[in-house]
Amino acid sequence: MSRKKRVLIVEDEESLLKLETILLTVKGFEVIGAFTGKMAIDKIGVEAFDLVLLDIMLPDIDGFEVCRQIRKDPRTAAIPVIMLTGKKTQNDHDKGVLCGANAYLVKPFKSAMIIDEINKQLAISGAGE
């Protein structure tokens, strides 16, 4: 039996973090949550993750900077990052791509869309095995 895929969800809104955690846990993922950018960077530094679901608007370091930090570290550079945000502008989308996000999804989201995107990114990265 293969191990559960570990997903780090970075979301400062507690209700959304709970919702996303339940959604992914039900689909068989192991979920770890982080409320701030610093917390996310600290967790990624010491724990292994298959994918990061990243909000942009965080109370300290924004999601763009968190994504840059993930990409800068050779140990974490290959982890797929899906940005999940309320920021809908083309400029924000472009910034997400520039800092290294693999996908950019806008809230409100459909849960099936998120699961599809996670599975797609895991398959591309080879972590979907």
C-alpha positions as CSV (number, residue, x, y, z in Angstrom):
1,M,0.0,0.0,0.0
2,S,1.4,3.4,-0.9
3,R,1.8,6.1,1.7
4,K,-0.6,9.0,1.9
5,K,0.5,12.1,0.0
6,R,1.4,14.9,2.4
7,V,-0.1,18.3,1.6
8,L,0.8,21.6,3.4
9,I,-2.2,24.0,3.3
10,V,-1.1,27.6,4.0
11,E,-4.3,29.5,4.8
12,D,-4.8,32.2,7.5
13,E,-8.6,32.0,7.5
14,E,-9.4,29.2,10.0
15,S,-12.7,28.2,8.6
16,L,-11.2,27.8,5.1
17,L,-8.2,25.9,6.5
18,K,-10.7,23.5,8.2
19,L,-12.8,23.1,5.1
20,E,-9.8,22.4,2.9
21,T,-8.3,20.0,5.5
22,I,-11.5,18.0,5.6
23,L,-11.8,18.0,1.8
24,L,-8.3,16.6,1.3
25,T,-8.4,14.2,4.3
26,V,-11.6,12.6,2.9
27,K,-9.8,12.2,-0.4
28,G,-7.0,10.3,1.4
29,F,-4.3,13.0,1.8
30,E,-2.3,13.6,5.0
31,V,-2.8,17.3,5.7
32,I,-0.7,19.7,7.7
33,G,-1.9,23.3,8.2
34,A,0.0,26.6,8.5
35,F,-1.6,30.0,9.3
36,T,1.3,32.2,8.4
37,G,4.0,32.4,5.7
38,K,6.8,32.0,8.3
39,M,5.1,28.9,9.8
40,A,4.9,27.4,6.3
41,I,8.5,28.1,5.5
42,D,9.6,26.6,8.9
43,K,7.5,23.5,8.3
44,I,8.8,23.0,4.8
45,G,12.3,23.3,6.1
46,V,12.0,20.3,8.4
47,E,9.2,18.1,7.0
48,A,8.7,16.5,3.6
49,F,5.6,17.5,1.6
50,D,4.3,16.2,-1.8
51,L,2.4,19.5,-2.5
52,V,1.7,22.9,-1.1
53,L,-1.7,24.6,-1.3
54,L,-0.8,28.3,-0.8
55,D,-2.9,31.3,0.0
56,I,-1.4,34.7,-1.1
57,M,-2.8,37.0,1.5
58,L,-1.2,35.9,4.8
59,P,-0.7,38.0,7.9
60,D,3.1,38.2,7.7
61,I,5.0,37.1,4.5
62,D,2.7,36.9,1.4
63,G,2.3,33.7,-0.6
64,F,4.4,35.0,-3.5
65,E,7.4,35.3,-1.1
66,V,6.7,31.9,0.5
67,C,6.7,30.4,-3.0
68,R,10.0,32.1,-3.9
69,Q,11.5,30.7,-0.6
70,I,10.3,27.2,-1.6
71,R,11.8,27.5,-5.1
72,K,15.1,28.9,-3.7
73,D,15.8,25.9,-1.5
74,P,17.2,22.9,-3.5
75,R,15.5,20.5,-1.1
76,T,12.0,22.0,-1.7
77,A,12.4,23.5,-5.2
78,A,10.6,20.6,-6.9
79,I,7.5,20.5,-4.7
80,P,4.4,21.5,-6.7
81,V,2.8,24.7,-5.4
82,I,-0.8,25.6,-6.1
83,M,-1.8,29.1,-5.3
84,L,-5.4,29.4,-4.0
85,T,-6.4,33.0,-3.6
86,G,-9.1,35.6,-3.8
87,K,-6.8,37.8,-5.9
88,K,-8.2,37.6,-9.4
89,T,-6.3,40.1,-11.5
90,Q,-4.0,39.1,-14.4
91,N,-1.2,41.0,-12.6
92,D,-1.6,38.7,-9.5
93,H,-1.8,35.6,-11.7
94,D,1.4,36.7,-13.5
95,K,3.2,37.3,-10.2
96,G,2.1,33.8,-9.1
97,V,3.6,32.3,-12.2
98,L,6.8,34.4,-11.9
99,C,7.5,33.3,-8.3
100,G,7.2,29.7,-9.4
101,A,3.6,28.5,-8.7
102,N,2.6,25.4,-10.7
103,A,-1.1,26.5,-10.8
104,Y,-3.2,29.5,-9.8
105,L,-6.7,28.9,-8.6
106,V,-9.2,31.6,-7.6
107,K,-11.6,31.5,-4.6
108,P,-14.4,30.8,-4.3
109,F,-13.5,27.4,-5.7
110,K,-15.2,24.1,-6.4
111,S,-13.7,21.3,-4.4
112,A,-13.6,18.9,-7.4
113,M,-11.5,21.5,-9.2
114,I,-8.9,21.6,-6.4
115,I,-8.7,17.8,-6.1
116,D,-8.3,17.5,-9.9
117,E,-5.5,20.1,-9.9
118,I,-3.7,18.5,-6.9
119,N,-3.9,15.1,-8.6
120,K,-2.6,16.6,-11.9
121,Q,0.3,18.3,-10.2
122,L,1.2,15.2,-8.2
123,A,1.2,13.1,-11.5
124,I,3.4,15.7,-13.2
125,S,5.9,15.8,-10.3
126,G,6.0,12.0,-10.1
127,A,4.7,12.1,-6.5
128,G,1.4,10.7,-7.6
129,E,2.8,7.1,-7.7
